[in-house]
Amino acid sequence: MSAELAVMAAGLPRGVRLEQVTAAVRVLTDPDGPGEPWDASAIAAVLPLIVEHAAGGSLAAAATTARWLAHLAD
């Protein structure tokens, strides 16, 4: 399966690159990040919103924002 097909199979819009998704997941699972690292179900639930928030920009930056907002909300 190509990277593009893998991203599309995950329900993400066309044009989202697997490398971007991987970078966002690294941010969300980094044990040194704010709060607790996110698990797979939390990432799957919020990833479409991160893509929307990124608006064609960096998914890692949008993931960082999401992780900080979740940490501050706790």
HELIX and SHEET records of a PDB file:
HELIX    1   1 ALA A    3  ALA A    9  1                                   7    
HELIX    2   2 LEU A   18  THR A   29  1                                  12    
HELIX    3   3 ALA A   40  ALA A   54  1                                  15    
HELIX    4   4 LEU A   59  ALA A   73  1                                  15    
END                                                                             
